[in-house]
């Protein structure tokens, strides 16, 4: 009796980022054209899986999407904390898996998504994860697709701010995404030549930031660029419990971290300051060539894994080598910027300030 051709599902979950369509294409084209599989795309993340909102992806669906931003499948956020306490929602996903007679489900997402992916794997489903996020904070992989595109965008923003900062002699605060990890702000800050870089992993001193600004002023430099991650915090704030910090932050009168940093500086020094928050620009637009390649490599590797029945893992890259990490080993873990990361050390040698006490900077 001939072996049944496999049917696989695929969905994108969490925040969008450049490279999702390239990854979908990377999985589906070889799955259909090389391995003779059937591919079902589920709309709007886990919500679509719960609702059974899936359709077969044909050749035309996969044509012309390599360079396309966003995701042809749509995406949504589903809180893992709420989901794991909702057995009815989990059961709906299990039922959809059975209804479509799936042999595997490929899930594209970040930290929260991979916690849910691991949960479904523990429930007995064949799951493969693909790591996407502009934050690059997914444990177990050197890089996530979407990150390099976001760095390109964030660096261009710093480049553009440079000229207007210099023209007006201002301190420009640019706020980038990254609640828990500062990879994006660090890479863009170094690439864009920011004078001060503030990231969550290195709690800052406002006084030290002001010292840096005055130092530049004394050197005859009439402007400064501060790159700040949305999750940056002061040294005192870093000592708070998560619960206390959340209450404290929500009580502040600032719309976001960039404005808070600007206000802290303005309260202690007479600099002309402006704030720029590029927001969702960092997640939009076409993927960079690097991300198109990375997402394609991840996707095609996942197709190979499915062909050999290798499940319960996330595709990853380590030292430029593709590999697969058990979901149980990466679920719920963040990859933070090490305090001695080579880019931090390089920044310090370039006299970039990280808002740290002098012995650190």
C-alpha positions in Angstrom: 0.0 0.0 0.0 1.4 3.4 -1.0 2.4 5.7 1.7 0.0 8.7 2.2 1.4 12.0 1.1 1.8 14.3 4.1 -0.5 17.2 4.9 1.1 20.1 6.8 -0.3 23.2 8.3 1.5 26.6 8.6 0.6 29.7 10.6 2.2 33.0 11.6 1.6 34.3 15.2 2.5 37.3 17.2 3.8 40.6 15.8 4.6 40.7 12.1 8.0 41.3 10.7 9.9 41.3 7.4 10.6 37.8 6.1 7.5 35.9 7.1 6.4 35.4 3.5 9.9 34.3 2.5 9.7 31.7 5.3 6.3 30.5 4.3 7.5 30.2 0.7 10.7 28.4 1.9 8.6 25.7 3.7 5.7 25.4 1.2 7.4 25.3 -2.2 9.7 22.3 -1.5 7.0 20.6 0.6 4.6 20.7 -2.4 7.0 20.6 -5.4 9.7 18.3 -4.1 8.1 16.1 -1.4 4.5 16.0 -2.8 2.9 17.3 0.4 -0.3 19.3 0.8 0.1 22.6 2.6 -2.7 24.2 4.6 -2.3 27.9 5.6 -4.2 29.0 8.7 -5.3 32.6 8.9 -4.6 35.0 11.8 -2.3 32.8 13.9 -3.7 30.5 16.6 -7.1 32.2 16.3 -7.4 30.7 12.8 -6.3 27.3 14.1 -9.0 27.4 16.8 -11.6 28.4 14.2 -10.5 25.9 11.6 -9.9 28.8 9.2 -7.5 27.1 6.8 -7.0 26.8 3.1 -4.7 24.9 0.8 -1.8 27.0 -0.5 -1.3 26.5 -4.2 1.5 27.6 -6.5 -0.1 31.0 -7.2 -0.3 31.7 -3.5 3.5 31.3 -3.2 4.5 33.2 -6.3 5.9 36.7 -5.9 5.9 36.7 -2.1 9.6 36.4 -1.4 10.1 40.2 -1.3 6.7 41.0 0.2 6.5 42.4 3.7 3.9 41.3 6.3 2.3 37.9 6.0 -0.1 36.5 3.5 -1.7 34.5 6.2 -2.3 37.3 8.7 -1.3 37.2 12.3 -2.6 37.8 15.8 -1.5 37.7 19.4 -2.7 35.0 21.7 -1.5 35.4 25.3 0.2 32.2 26.4 -0.8 32.8 30.1 -4.4 33.0 29.2 -4.3 30.2 26.6 -2.8 27.6 29.0 -5.7 28.3 31.4 -8.2 27.8 28.6 -8.5 24.0 27.9 -11.4 24.7 25.5 -9.2 26.8 23.2 -6.4 24.2 23.3 -8.9 21.5 22.5 -10.2 23.5 19.5 -6.7 23.6 18.1 -6.3 19.9 18.6 -9.6 19.3 16.9 -8.6 21.4 13.9 -5.3 19.5 13.6 -7.4 16.3 13.4 -10.0 17.8 11.1 -7.5 18.7 8.5 -5.7 15.4 9.0 -2.4 17.2 9.5 0.9 15.3 9.8 2.7 18.4 11.1 2.1 22.1 12.0 4.8 24.7 11.2 4.6 27.7 13.5 6.3 31.0 12.8 6.8 33.2 15.8 8.7 34.6 18.7 8.9 33.9 22.4 5.2 33.7 23.3 4.5 31.8 20.1 7.1 29.1 20.8 5.7 28.6 24.3 2.4 27.8 22.7 4.2 25.6 20.1 5.8 23.6 22.9 2.4 23.3 24.6 0.9 21.8 21.5 3.9 19.5 21.1 3.4 18.3 24.6 -0.2 17.6 23.7 1.1 15.1 21.1 1.1 17.2 17.9 4.0 17.2 15.4 5.3 20.7 15.6 8.2 22.6 14.0 8.9 26.2 14.9 10.6 28.9 12.9 12.2 31.9 14.8 11.0 35.3 13.8 11.2 38.6 15.7 12.8 42.0 15.1 14.0 41.8 18.8 16.4 38.9 18.1 15.6 37.7 21.7 14.6 34.1 21.0 16.7 31.7 22.9 18.6 28.9 21.1 19.4 30.7 17.8 22.0 33.3 17.0 19.6 35.2 14.7 15.9 35.5 14.0 14.6 36.5 10.7 13.2 40.1 10.7 16.0 41.4 12.9 18.4 42.4 10.2 15.6 44.2 8.3 14.7 46.1 11.4 18.4 47.0 12.0 18.6 48.4 8.5 15.4 50.5 9.1 16.5 51.7 12.5 20.0 52.6 11.3 18.6 54.6 8.4 16.4 56.5 10.9 19.5 57.4 13.0 21.3 58.5 9.8 18.4 60.8 8.9 18.1 62.2 12.4 21.9 63.1 12.3 21.5 65.8 9.7 18.6 67.6 11.4 20.2 67.2 14.8 23.4 68.9 13.5 21.4 71.6 11.7 19.6 72.7 14.9 22.3 71.8 17.5 19.9 69.5 19.4 20.0 66.4 21.5 17.8 63.8 19.6 16.4 60.9 21.5 15.3 58.0 19.2 13.2 55.2 20.8 13.4 51.7 19.3 11.4 48.6 20.0 12.7 46.0 22.5 10.9 45.6 25.9 13.2 43.0 27.4 16.2 42.8 25.1 18.3 45.6 23.5 19.7 43.8 20.4 17.9 46.1 17.9 18.9 49.3 19.7 22.5 48.1 20.3 23.1 47.1 16.6 21.4 50.2 15.2 23.0 52.5 17.7 26.5 51.2 16.8 25.8 51.2 13.1 24.3 54.7 13.2 27.0 56.2 15.4 24.8 57.0 18.4 26.6 58.9 21.2 24.5 57.2 23.9 22.9 53.8 23.8 20.4 52.8 26.5 19.3 49.1 26.6 17.4 47.1 29.2 20.4 44.9 30.1 22.5 47.9 31.2 20.5 50.1 33.6 21.5 53.7 33.1 22.3 56.7 35.2 20.7 60.0 34.0 23.6 61.8 35.5 26.1 59.7 33.4 24.1 60.4 30.3 24.2 64.2 31.0 28.0 63.9 31.6 28.4 62.5 28.1 26.3 65.2 26.5 28.3 67.9 28.3 31.5 66.2 27.3 30.5 66.4 23.7 29.5 70.0 24.2 32.9 70.9 25.7 34.5 69.3 22.6 32.6 71.7 20.4 30.1 69.1 19.2 26.8 70.9 19.0 24.5 67.9 18.8 24.1 64.4 20.3 22.1 61.2 19.4 20.6 59.0 22.0 19.3 55.6 21.0 17.0 54.2 23.6 15.2 50.8 23.8 11.6 51.0 24.9 12.5 48.7 27.8 15.5 50.7 29.1 15.4 51.6 32.8 17.5 53.5 35.4 19.7 51.8 37.9 17.2 52.4 40.7 14.3 51.2 38.6 16.2 48.0 37.8 16.1 47.1 41.5 12.3 47.1 41.7 10.2 44.0 41.4 8.4 43.4 38.2 5.1 44.1 39.8 6.3 47.4 41.5 8.0 48.6 38.3 4.9 47.9 36.2 2.8 50.0 38.6 5.4 52.7 38.7 5.8 52.9 35.0 2.1 53.0 34.4 1.8 56.0 36.8 4.3 58.1 34.8 3.0 60.9 32.6 5.1 60.0 29.5 3.7 58.3 26.4 6.8 56.1 26.1 10.4 55.6 27.2 12.0 58.0 24.8 9.9 60.9 26.3 10.8 59.8 29.8 14.5 59.9 29.1 14.2 63.3 27.4 12.3 64.6 30.5 14.8 63.2 32.9 17.6 65.0 31.0 15.7 68.2 30.7 15.0 68.3 34.4 18.7 68.4 35.2 20.3 70.1 32.2 19.5 72.9 29.7 19.7 71.0 26.4 17.3 71.5 23.5 15.8 68.0 23.1 13.5 66.3 20.6 12.1 62.8 20.6 11.5 60.5 17.6 9.6 57.2 18.0 9.6 55.3 14.7 7.3 52.6 16.1 5.9 50.2 13.6 8.1 51.5 10.8 10.7 49.1 12.3 8.4 46.1 11.5 7.1 47.1 8.1 8.3 47.0 4.5 10.2 44.6 2.4 12.7 42.2 4.1 16.3 42.8 3.5 18.3 40.5 1.2 19.9 39.0 4.3 16.5 38.2 5.9 15.1 36.8 2.6 18.0 34.4 2.6 17.8 33.5 6.3 14.0 33.0 6.2 14.4 30.8 3.1 17.1 28.7 4.7 15.0 28.2 7.8 11.9 27.3 5.7 13.6 24.8 3.4 15.3 23.2 6.4 11.9 22.8 8.1 10.6 21.1 4.9 13.5 18.7 5.1 12.8 18.0 8.7 9.2 17.2 7.9 10.3 14.8 5.2 12.3 12.8 7.7 9.7 13.0 10.5 11.8 15.2 12.8 9.4 17.1 15.0 9.1 18.9 18.4 11.9 21.3 17.5 12.6 24.9 16.4 14.9 25.6 13.4 17.9 27.7 14.5 21.2 29.0 13.3 24.4 28.6 15.4 27.7 29.8 14.0 26.3 30.0 10.5 25.2 26.4 10.7 21.5 25.4 10.6 20.3 23.1 13.3 17.2 22.3 15.3 16.6 22.8 19.0 14.0 20.9 21.1 11.0 23.2 21.8 11.2 22.2 25.4 14.7 23.7 25.7 13.8 27.1 24.3 10.2 27.7 25.4 9.9 30.6 27.9 13.6 31.6 27.7 14.8 35.0 26.5 18.1 35.7 24.8 19.4 38.9 26.4 22.4 41.0 25.4 25.4 39.9 27.5 26.9 42.7 29.5 30.3 42.0 27.9 29.0 41.6 24.3 31.5 42.4 21.7 29.5 45.3 20.4 29.2 46.8 23.8 32.9 46.5 24.2 33.5 48.0 20.8 31.1 50.9 21.7 33.1 51.6 24.8 36.3 51.7 22.8 34.6 54.2 20.5 33.7 56.3 23.6 30.0 55.5 23.2 28.1 55.9 26.5 25.8 53.3 27.8 24.7 55.5 30.7 26.8 53.4 33.1 28.9 54.5 36.0 32.4 55.5 34.8 34.1 52.3 35.7 31.7 50.4 33.4 31.7 52.9 30.5 
